[in-house]
Amino acid sequence: MTGNGTRPETSGTDRQGYAVDGADARATLDAVASATAAGVLVVDDGRVSFANANVERYLGREPGELTGDTVETVLPDRATEAVAAVADGGAERTVAWRASDAGASADGASGAVDGGIAATVSPADGGRVAVTLTRGERDREPPSDDGVARVALDADGQIAGWSDGAAALTGWSTVEAVGADLSLLYPDDGEADPEETLASARTDGPTETEGWRLRRDGSDFWASVSVTPRRDTDGGIAGFDLRLRDRTDRKRLADERELLATVNHAIADADGFREGVETTLEAVCARTQWAYGEAWVPDAGGDALEHLVGHAESERLEPFLRASRDVTFDAAEGLPGRVWASESAEWIPDASAVPESTFRRTDTAESVGLQAALGVPIRTDDGVVAVLTFFLRERRAADEELVEAVTDVTADLGALMARKRAEEDLRTFRKAVEQAGHSVYVTDTDATIEYVNPTFERVTGYGAAEAVGADPSILNSGEHDDAFFADLWTTITDGEVWTGEVRNRRKSGEPYVVNQTIAPIVDGSGEIERFVAVNDEITDQKRRERELRSQRNSLRRIKQIIESLRPINRALARADTREAVDRGVCEGLAASEAYLAAWVGDYNAAADGITPREWAGVDDAFVEELDLGLGDGGAGDADEEGLYRRAVAEGEVQAVRDLTTAPSGGPRRERALAHGFQSQAAVPAVYGDSVLGVLTVYSARPDAFDEYERGLLAELGERVGHAINAAENRQLLHTDTVVELEFEVGARDSPTASVAGELGCRLSLNGVAPAAAGYVAYVAVDGARPEAVAEALADRDGVDGARVVEAHGETGVVEVTGGADPVAALVEHGATVRAFETTGEVATVRCEIAPRSDVETLITAVEAAGEDTVFAAKRTRDRDVRTVELTRTAVEERLTDRQREALALAYHAGFFASPRHSTGEELADVLDIASPTFYRHVREGTRKVLELLVDAEDAPPANVTRSER
């Protein structure tokens, strides 16, 4: 894994064109070449660059002596010319010579092989040439008549003359042959036809042919045949003269070479071991006399051989193939097992005639006509990796030529399959590295980067060309000290694996985190050659861990805040005055573990500022020095965050999460920091759409007041707003002196006044109560049909809904639900609307508030709610007490806010009338609650009122104080 990150930089190339180490290439090539009986030379640029050990058998010189010599000093001229032609781009070719023709080698030694030498010259990778040396035509004792068989035929093709050479070659005597037909020499299953050969000679003259011919003993031989017609004086065919030469050795050598070439190419193209073996079986059976071949491989446990694949040349042999698939052989059991155990070939002359202890499938072999059998091992450096067995359909003694041919094939097969598997492993490893999701780089022993994979490029931003030749320090983020890297380097140079978490930096400058493993790569002697680093980026994982920690911390804070708010909620529920509300919320927040201090103030819309009312956790001076005006020159301008201005305008919690880094807010922020406050939030106390006050909370936590916490504080702000409204209403109910305010509302601001003017009727208020959105009012109609009034009101802006509650001609009651108008502003600010009367154009509205209420804020809010609304009058008067005060107090204490709202709404809407003017479902919709909930509130409220009345009747008289208007 060295080089520029795309291809390694090495001294050789593998089959795919990728670089491999030169020493590894030589060792692999030597192992492959030594596994075959052939001599192998590799010629590079006219010189021998490689020679296997078997070359000495053919050239008489040791491989080491040949390496580096020019090809002219090693091979004869014809072979040298063939090498030059192939090196120039020519195709594979074969040349042959007798050993004596080669002359003396450079050192005077002659060829070691007696007889002929054949050289197959083939192109190889990188412009090199491979020369494979095998034996040439085998010398055999020539028959008489110089090894030529002469046969004379008459004109009809009958044998008329038979030479001694013919007798020696075929085994047929002259007496037996003369008079017989020429077909005597042709096998019954041969493809050649003697009549066709003679016919060709009659037509075309002398003819050359070759093919398998038959001897007297039934054996066959490959013959080259020349046929010359004899003509009479008239030019007619008088007969034929045949000359036959035995070319069996040449034929089998050519077949063997073709077989080897076929097998080599097939294995090279095979996708795996099984396909390579299957192709070999087919090639061997197709080019030899074998009728059936099969392969056996060790099972997963390595204890027995199991069937891998088989090849049958005809369907008649399929039963034997099917039976073999279910058979296994232990070591030394059966033919495959014995070959496996002995690692040597074995021949059985007739497998159908031996006992089952020798050949377990005897019966099956006999049934399909398989007899002679041969088993040969396929060896690699790992031992026998498979056993091939072949069968003939005849009984035959050991045929050394067949054994040798198959053995040569299996030797090449073992070597080539070993190389194939090594190449597959290399490709698999390379593909795994190239496609790995982890970043990988390789360095030399000086820590210079030699290779990076594509993931490295993607993760770091450095291309291979930039990274190769550089030092890994290009990734240094500066976050690790020298001791960190010293420990790393010491570990890997000692031959140990180092693993750790490293914070790196991409080319863009962006930091990232990896789990890094660095391991040394050693050579055969154990010396460190290189280092490989595998990096698993965990940046996202670390981010998620931080987020989880943040979430856990946030959840703990939320739990802490919720626990802190519980006593505040209880205090708000018990508070019966505005002072109690303010004190309860400030003291509760300041005493909690979540916050250091808090203060609450009124928002004055007229003055556009906030006035503190109560505080806890800070001294008076801190609060008195606050400048909380929201207009020009106030806090709204000085505070760049616009904290309070946005809180009031938007009715939402606003926060400065880190006061130390926030834009300067003047002395106010500096005072907060001086008190140890790291963050602060402004919480509006809202009731409906109105902001009744602002609560400010301080925390010692930096980055406090996240989204979850702001949500909790927003709920607190709503509860404070409701508590303030309830306290003011309670104060209004419990005081005998009230402030009465009167407003004139024009038709543009009042849908009711607009409708009264349009229909020419009188509309007055029977009652008004808060609703889910705005308010609900019950308007008495005089002088118009209530249906027309309701329809007209429903079409007006600012009216959410209108329906007839009661109708009697041109009188009745209409229910009106409003959203944003002056009446809604009165209700939201806790005022009690006592009168609303209009005959058109202008409506007169009178309301009551407690004497201590903020009158100016209320007037400003009502006038701001419309364009044509003006304040008309203010009066202070005694309340007209019509009931026993003790009973009123008791009712107020007994009833919840919802029960009071439900009873008041039911009363005004005619729910208690007979027949009812409104249903419970209709009134539940007005309150935006479920109808069962509405009925429960009415029942509970009614029960409590009746209990008080009954108890009051039985109780002794009490002192009653009355106040008159």
N, C-alpha and C positions, 0 to 999 in steps of 0.2 A: 504493500500500500504506500508506494512512494511515487513522487512525481508532482505534476502540477494540478492534481485534483480531478482531472478527467481521465488521463491515462498515466500509468506509472512510467517512470524513467528507469529503464533497465537495459540489459545488454542483449536480450533475445526477444522473440515474439512467440505467443502461443497460437493455437489453431485459429483463434478468432481475431488475430492481429493485435491483441493486447500485449503489453510488455510483460515479460517474466524475467526472473533473475537468471543470468547466464549459467551459473553453476547448477541451478535447479533444472534448467532446460537440458543441460548435458546429462545430468543424472537420469532424468526421465527418459530421454532418447536412448541412453545406453541400456536402461532396464528394458525398454520396449524392444530394441534391436537384439539384445542378447537372448530374449525369450524365443526367438525363431531360429531355425537351422540355417537360414540364409545369411550371407555376408552382406553387410550394409555399409555403404560409403556415403558421405554427404560432401558434395563439392561446392565450395563457395568462392566465386571469382577465380576459377581455374585451379584452386588448391583444395586438397583434402582437409576439411575442417572436423570431420568425425569419422571414426571407423570402429565397428563393433568387434568383439573377440572372434567371431566366426570368419572374419575376413582372412585370417591366417590359413584357414583350410583351403581357400581358393587361390590366394596370391603368395602364400609362403612367407609372409612378413607380419610381424606383430603390429597391432593397431598403433601403438605409440610411435613406431618408426614411420608410419604412413602420414600421420597428422602433420600438415604443413607442406608436404611435397606437392609438386605440380602434378596434375592428372596425367601428363605425358610420361612421367617416370613411373607411374603405377599401373596404367592400363595400356593395352595394345592400341594401335592406331584406329581401328574401326570403332572401338569403344570410346576413344578420345574424341573422334569425330561426332559420335552420337551425343556425348555430353555437351559438346559445343553447340550442336544443333538445338538441343532441348533448352540450354541456357539462353539461346537467342529467341526463345518463344515457341519452339517447336513442340509437337505433341509427344506423348510417351512412345518409346520405341524399344525394341529388343534386338541385341546383337549377340552372336555366339562365336566362340573360337575354341580350338583345342588348347590344352595347357601348354603344349610345346610351341604354339604360335605366339604366345605372349612374350617369348624371349626372356632374357634375364632382367630382373628388377634392378633397381639402382644399386643395390649392394651385391649383386651377383646371384641372388637366390632365385630359383625357378619356382613356378607355380606348384602348389602342394597337391592339387587334385589331379589324379590321372584321368584322362579322357577329356570331355568337353566342358566348357564353362559358358553359361548364358548370363547376360547382364541386361536387366530391365532398367532403362534409364527414364526417370520420371521427374517432372517439375515439382519443386517444393516451395514453401513459403519464402518470401524475401529474396526471390531471384536465385535461390539455391537449387541444386540438382541432387536427387537421391538416386544411387546406383545399387540395385539389389542383385547380388550374385547367387546363382543356383547352379546345380549340375546341369550339364548339357546332355546330349543323347548318350545313354548308357552303352558301354562297350559290351557286346555279347559275342560269344564265339560264332563267327560267321559260318553259315551253312556252306555246304559244298557248292561249287559253281559260283564262287565269289559272292555268296549270299543272294544271288538272283535266281528266282524260280521261273523257269521257262515252260510255257504251256502252249501247245499247238492245238487249234480247233479246226474242225472242218467247217464247211460253209453253213451247216445247220447248227453250229454251236456245240457239237459233241467233241469231247476231248480225244485228240488223235495223237498227241505226243506229250510226254511227261518227263521232265528232266530230273536229275538227282537232286538239284537244288529245290525243286517243287516237292519232291518226296521228303527231303529234310525239313522243309518249312512247314508242310501241312500234316505229315505223318501218313499220308495215303501213298501206297506203293504204286508202281507203274501199272501193275496188273489190275489193281483195284480202280485206278483212275481212268485208264484208257477205255473209251467207250461210254463213259458216264457223261451226264450233262454238266455244263459249267455251274449249274446251281448247286452242285456238290459242295462248293466253297462258300455259299451264301447262307447266313443264319436265317432260320425260319421267321424270326421277328425283326429282321433287319429291314432297313428302308431301301437299300439298293436293289435294283432289278437287273439281272444280267442281260435280258433281252434289250433293255433300253441302252445299255452300254454298247452292245454289238450293233444295234440299229444306228447309233450315233457314229460309230466307226464306218459303217457302210456308206453313210451319207456324207460325213465330214472328213473322213480319212482318219489318220492316227489320232487317238484320243487318250487323254490322261485323266485318271480318276483315282479316288481313294475311299476307303471305308472299312468297316469291320468284315472280316472273313473268318471262316470256320475251319478248325483243324479236325483231324479224325477223332481225337479224344474229347471233342466237344468244346474245347477252349477256343477263344476267339483271339484274333490278332488284327492290328490295324495295318492295312496294306496299301502301298501306293502302286497303282496298276497302270501300265501303258498297253494300249490295244492298237495293233497295226494290221490292217486288212492285207491279205495276200490276193493277188489278182492273177487270173489265167491269161493266156495269150490274147484272149478276146477282150480283156479288160474287165471281165466279170469277177465276182468275189469267189475265190477258191477256198478261202479259210481265213483264220486270224492267228496272229502270233501275240501272246500275252507275256509280259514280264511283270513279276510281282516281287516287291521288296517289303520286308518286315519293318514297319515304322511305328511299332507299338510304343516303344520307349519315347520316341519323339511326340507321339500323340498324347501319351499320358503326361509327359512333361508339360506340353502345351495346355492340356486340360487343368493340370495342377496350377500352372501359372494363372490361367484364366479364373480358376476357382479362387485362388488367393486374392487376385485383384478384385473379383466380385465381392468376396467376403470383406475385404478391407474397405471398399467403398460403401458397402451396406452398413458396416458397423459405424463408419464415420457419419453416415446419414441417420443412423438410428437415434430415436429419442431416449432410449433407455436400454438397460441390460436385457430385458425380456425381448424387446423388439430386435436387438442385435443378434441374440441367440436364435430367435425364430427365423430371421433372414439367413443365418448361417446354415441352419438345417435345410431350408429350401434350396439354397445354392448347392450344397454338397450333394443332395439327392438328385438335383437336376443335372449335375455335371459329372456324376459318377454312376456306379451301378447300384448304389444303395436305393432300396425301395421304401425304407421307413427310417426316420430319425426322431430322437426325442432328447430332452434335456431334463436333468435332475439337479435340484439345488438344496442346500441344507435348510431345514425348517427354522422357525423363529428361535427355537431353543438351541439349535445347532446339534441336536441329538440324532437326527435321522434325515434321510433324503426324501423330498417330496417332488412330485411331477410339476414341472414348470410349463413346458409346451411340447407339442409333438407335431410332426409333419408326415403325412401319408400321401404317396404318389397316386393312389387310387382309392375309390370308395370301399373297395373290398377289404382294405386294411383298417377302416374306421373302427370296427369292434375292438381291435387291439388297442387303438388310441383311447377309446372310451374306458376300457378296462384299466388302463395304466394310470388314469387320472386319480383313481382312488387308492393307489398302492403307495406305500412308503417302505423305505429300506433303511435298516440300521447299518452301522459300519460293518463291513465284511459280509453283509447279507446280500445275496443275489449279485448279478453282474454289476449294477451301479454301485452297490455297497462295497464290493471288493475293490473296484477301481478307486473309489473314494478313499478307502483305507490304505491301499497300496500306493496310491498316486502314480500308477502306471497303467498302460493300456492292457487289455485282455481280449483274446479272440476265442469265440466258441464256434466250432465248425458247423454244428447243427443244434440250435437252441431248442428245437422241437423234440429232440431225441435224448436230452440229458435229464437227469432227475430234478425234481423241484428244489432240492437242496442246492443245486447248482444254478438253476434258472427257474424262478418261482412261477413264471407265466408260460410254462411249457405248453399246456393244453391250449391256451388262447393263441399262442404262436403257431401251433400245428393247425388250428382251425382256419387260420387265414393264409397259411402257406409261407410263413417266415421261418428261415432256417439259420444260416450263418449270421453271427452277431459279433459286433465289436464295441467295446466300451473304452473311451478315452477321457482323461481328466482335462479340465481347463484350470490352469494354474495362474496365480498372480503372486505378488509378494506376500499376500495373506494366506497362501496355501491353495488348496483345491477349492475353487468357488463354485464349480459345477461339474457335472459328468454328462458327456454326450454318449448315447448309444445308437448304433446303426444296425440295420438288418438287411440281408439279401433274401431273395426268394429262391434260393438254391443252397444246397449243402456245398461248403467249400472249405478246404484247408486254409490255414492262415495265409493270407495274401499280403506279403510284405509291402508291395507297392500301394495297395489300398490303405494299409495301416499307416505307412509313411505319409501318404497324401493327407489323410485325416489328421494325423498327429501334427503335421506342419500347420494345417488350418487351425487346430485348437491352440497350438502354441501362439500363432498370430492373434487368434481370438482372445486368448487370455491377456496378452500384452496390450492389444488394442483396447480391450474392454477396461483394463486397468487405467490406461491413459484416458479413455473416454470418461470413466468415473471420476478420475482426478480433474479432468476438464470440467465435468459437470459440477463437481464440488467447488472448483474455483469460480465457475460462473455463478453458482448459487451463492457462494460467499460474496462475490463481487456485487451481485444483484442485491443481496441483503444489505450490504454496506451502502450501495448507491441509493437504495430505496428506503433505508432505515429512517425512522422518525427521529433518531438521535443524531446529534452533530458529532462527527468523527474526524479526527485529524491524526496524522502520523508525523513524528519528528525523528531526526537522527539523534545520535548520542550527545550532540551539542545543542539540542533543543531547537534546531532549525526545521521549520515545517516542510515536509516533503509531499504530503498529500492531504487533501480535504475532500469530504464528500459533499454532494449537493445540499444536504440539510445544513451543513456548516455555512455554506454561502448564504442560504436563506435566513438563517438565524442571526448571523453576525453582520451581514451586509457586505462582507469582504468576498470578492470573487476569488477563484482559484489562482488566477494569475497574480493577484495582490498578496494572497496569503502564503503561497509556496515560496520558500526562500526567506520568509520573515520569521520573527520570533513570536511565540504565543503571547508575549507581553503587549502585542497590539490590542489585546482584549482586556488589558489590565484596567480596572475601574479605579484603582487607588485606594480601595477600601480595605485591603489586606496589607499587613506589615511585612517586613523582610523575614521575620521569624516564621511566618506562615509558609512562605515559598521555600525557605531553607529546609523546613521539615518535609515538605512535599518532595523536594529534589533528593534529599538524603534517603527517603523511603524508596523511591523508584530506582535510584542508582545502586541500592543494595539488593536489587532484584525483587523487591516486594511490590505489591499492588497498593496504590494510594487511592482512597475514596474520601470525598468530602464535598461540602457545599461551597461553591465559589460564586462571588458576585462579580460579574463581568460588565463590559460596556460594548455596545455595538458600534459599528463604524459611524452611525448617525449620532452617537453620544448617548443614546438611550440605555439606561442600565437594565440588566437582566440577570437572572439567577439560574444556576445549573447545579445538578448533582453530577459531579465529575468522578470518573474512574480512569486512572492512568496505570497501564500495565507495561512492563518491559517485554520486548520481543527478543528471544534468544536464538542463537544458531545451534547447530548440532553439538557443539562443544560446550554449550551453556553460556557463551559470551553474549552480552547484551548488544544487539544490533540497532534496535530502534525502540521507540516508545509509541504506544497507541493510546489516545485519549478519547473516551466516549462520554459525551455530555448530554444529559437529559435536562432540557430546559424546564424549570419549575416556577417560572415567573408568575404564571396565572395561579398556580397552586399557592404560592406565597401570598398573592393578592387575596385569594379566597380565604386563606387562613387569617389574614389581617381583617378582612370583612367579617369573618365569623367571630373573631375576638371583639371587633367593634360592636357587632350585633349582641354578643353575650354581655359586653359592658353596658350597651344601651338597654338591654332587657333588665340587667341588674339596676340600672338607674331608674328605669320606668317603674320597676317594683318598688324601689326606694321612694320614688316620687308618689306613687299611688298610696303607699303606706303613710307618707307625709300628709297627703291630702285628706285621708280619712278623718282625722280629728278636726280638720278645717271644715269638712262637710257637716260634721255633727254640730260644730259651733255655729255654722250658718243656719242650720235647721232650728237651733234654739234662739238665735238672735231675734229680738223683737224691736230693736231700734237700729237706725243707720249707724250709730256709734258702735253698737255691739257687732254689727257686720264688719265695719272697718277694723276694729280691734281684733276680732277673731281671725280674720284672714291674714293680717300682718304678723301677729304674734305666732300664729300657726306656721307660717312659712319660715320666719326667722328661727324658730325652734327646731325645724326639721333638719335632717342630715343632708338634704339636697341643696339647701340654700343658706346664705349667710344673713341676708337682710331683705326687707320689703317695705314699700310705702304705697299708699293708695290716695288718690286725689280725685276731686270733681273736675269734670270737663265743662268749662263755661263757654258755650258757643258764642255768646255776645262778645266776650273779651277774647275769644279764640286762644284760650290758654288753659292750663291745668293748675289747680290749687291743691296742694297736699292737705289731707285731713288727718291721716294717722300713719305712723311708721313704727318699725321695730328692727333692731339689729344695727341701727345707726343713731348718732346723736342728733340733737335738734339743729346744731350748726350745719351739719351736712345737708339737711333738708332745706333749711332757710336760705342757703346759698344757691339753691337750684334756680335756674332761670328757665321756666317752662312755658314761656309764651310761644305760640306756634306761628305767629304772624311775622312781619318784617322785624329783623333784629333779635328775634327770640330763638329758642332752641331749634325751631324748624330750619333756620338758616345756618346757625352755627354748627349744628350736627349734620355732617355730610350724609349720614345714613338716613336722616329724616325719620328717625325712629318713632317719635310720638305723633308726628303729623300723619304718617302712614297708618299707625295703629288706630287713630281717630277716624281718618277718612275711609279706610277699608274695613274697619271693624274686625281686624285680624291681628293675631299675635305677631309682633315684630321683635327681632333679636339681633344683638351684636354678639357673635359667638366667640370672638377673641378680641378683647379690648386692647391687648398689647400690639396687635397688628392692624387694628381698624384705623381708618382715616381720623385725623385729629378732630376731636369734638370740643376742644377748648378745655377750660378748667374743670368742667363737669366730669370729663373722662379721667383727667389726671387725679381728681379726688377719689373716683371709683377705684383706680389702680392703687392709690395710697392705702385704701382700706382692705386691699387683698382681693378685690373683685376682679375676676378674669372674664366674666361675661355677664350680660344683662338682657332682660326681656321686658317689653312693654305689653301688658295684657289688657285689652279693652274690656270693661264691664258692660256687657250689652244686654239690652232687653228689647226683643224684637229687632227693629232696625235702628234703635237709638243707642248711643254710647252714653251711659250714665256716669262713667268714671274710668280712670286708668289705674291699673295696678302695675307697679314696677318691682321686678324680682332680680336679685343679684346672686351670682354663684361663684364659688372659688374654682370651679371646673373650667378649664379651657375647652373650647368646642362643645360647650353645653348647649341646650335648647335646640336639639335636632328636630326633625319633623315629628317624631313620635311625642317628644316632650312638649313641643309647641301645641300639639293636638290636645294633650292632657290639660295644659294651661288654658287653652281656649275653652274647654268645658268648664274649668274653674271660673273663667271670666263670665260665662253665661250664668253659672250658679250665683255668682256675686251680684250680677245684674238683676236676677230674679229676687235675690234676697233684699237688695236695696229697694226694689219696687214694692215687695211685700211689706217691708218695714215702713215705708212711707204710707202705703194704704192702711196698714194697721194703725199708724199714728193718726191718720185722718179719721178712722173709724172711732178711735178712742178719745178724741178731743172734742170738747164742746164748742170750741172756737175754730172757725174755718176761714180760709181766704177764698173769696169768690172772684173769678176772673170772667170777663165777658169779651167775646170776639165777634167781629162782623166778618162773615165769610161770603165773598161774592160768588156769583153763579159760575164763574170760570173755575173756581176751586171746589165748589160743592155741587156734585151731581144732583143732590136732593133739591137744592134751590133752583137749579136749572130746570128740573122736571116740574116743580111747582109752578114756575113761571110759564112753562110751555103748556101745561094742562089747566092752568088757572084754578088751582086748588090750594088747600092749606095742608101742610105736612108738618107734623110735630113728633118729638121723640118720646117714646114710651120707656125705653131703656136701652143701654149699650153695655157690651161686655167684651173683654179681649177674646180673640179667636186665634186659630192656628196661624193665620196670615192676616194681620191687621186687627179688625174688630168685627162684631156683628151687632147690628142695631135693629130695633123694632120701631117702625115709623107708623104713626097713626095717620090715616088718610081721611080728609073731609072735603067733599066737593068734586070727587072724580072716582071713577071705578078703580078699585085696587088693582085689577088685572092690567089696566092700561098703565098705571103707575109702575107696577113691577116690570112690565115690558119695556117701558121707557128707561127705567133705571138700568136694566140689564144691558142696554146699548151704550151706556155712558162709560167713558174712560175712567179708571179708578174704581169701578164697581166690579167685584169678582163674581157676584151673583145676587139675584133678587127673586123672591117667591112670595106668593100671597099666603098669609097665615090665616086671615079672617076677612070675609067680604060680606057686606050687607048693602047692596046697591052702590051708592057713592060714598060709603064709609067702610072702614076696615083697617087691617094691620098688614103691613108688608115687611118681610125680613130682608135686610140689606147687609151683604158682606163686603167690607171695604178693605183696601190695601194701603195706598199711600195718599193721604189727604190730611187736612188739619185735625179732623176728629181722631184719626189714627195716631197722630203725634201726641194728642192729649192722653189717649189711653196708654200709649207706650211709656209716657213720663209719669204714670201713676195718678193722673187727675181723674176725678169722678165727674162724668158729664151728667149734669142735672137737667139741662133744657137744650132743646134744639128745635127752633120753630122758624118756618119760612112760608111765604106766599109767593115767592118768586124774586128774582134778582139778587136779594141778600138774605142770608140766614143768620139768625142770632143764636150764638152758642154760649151757654154759661156752664162753668165747671167749678169744682171745689178742690182745693188742695190744702194740705196741712200748713199751719202757720210757719213752720221752720223749713218748708220746702224752698228750693232755689227758684224763686218766681221769675227772675230775669232769664235764666236758662230755658224755662218752660215757654215763656213768651217768644223768645228767639226761635225756638224749635218749631212752634206752631206757625209763626209768620213765615219761616223758611219753607214750610211744607206746601205753601201755595203762593200764587202770584197776586191774588186779590183778597188777602186776609190781613186784617188789621186788629190790633189790640184796642178795645173800646173802654173798659173800666175795670177797676179793682176795688173790692169791698172786703172788709173784715166784719164778720157777723157771728152771732152765737148760733150753734147748730140747733135745729128744731128737734128736740128729743121726744120721740113719740113712743118709745118702748122703755121697759125697765132696763137700766144700764147693766145691772148684774146679769140679766138674761142675755143681752147682746154680747157681753164679754164672754159669757160661758159658751155661746154659740160659736163665736169666733175662735175660741180655744179648742172647741171640739172638732170643727169642720176643717178638712184639708182644703187647699186652694182649689183643687179640681172639683171637690164636692160643692164648694160655694159657686164655682163657675157653672157647674151642671144644674144646680137648683135654680140659680138666677136665670139661666137660659131657658130652662123648662117652664119657669113661671111666666116670663115675658112672651114666650112662643106659644102659650096656650096649651102646653102639654098636660096641665092639670084640669083643663076645661072639659066639659062633657057636652057634645063629643069633642075629642081632642082636635086642636087646630094644627098641631105638628106631631109627627111620629118620632119615636126614639131614634130610628135610623137617620132621619133628616137632621136631628140635632147632633147626633154623633158625627155626621159628616161635617157639620159646622165646627165642632171642636177637634176634628181630625183624629178621632179615636174610634175604636170598634164599638158597635152598638151594645154588645154585652157589657163593655166597660162603662158606657154611659148609664145603662140601667143600674149597674152596681153602685155607681156614684150617687144616683138619685135615691136609691133605696137606703144606702148607708146614711146619706145626709138627712133624709126624711126621718129615719129612725132616731138619729141623734137629736134632731129638733124636737120630736115628740117626747123623747125621754126627758129633755129639759123642761118642756111645758108641763108634763105630768108631775115631775118632781117639784116644779115651782108652785103648782096648785096645792100640793100637800105641805109645802114649807110655810113657816110663819112669815108674816109680812115683813118686808125690808124697808129701810129708809130710802126713799126715792127722791132724787134731785132732778128738777125739770129746768130746762132753759128754754126761753121763748125767743122768737125771731126779734 
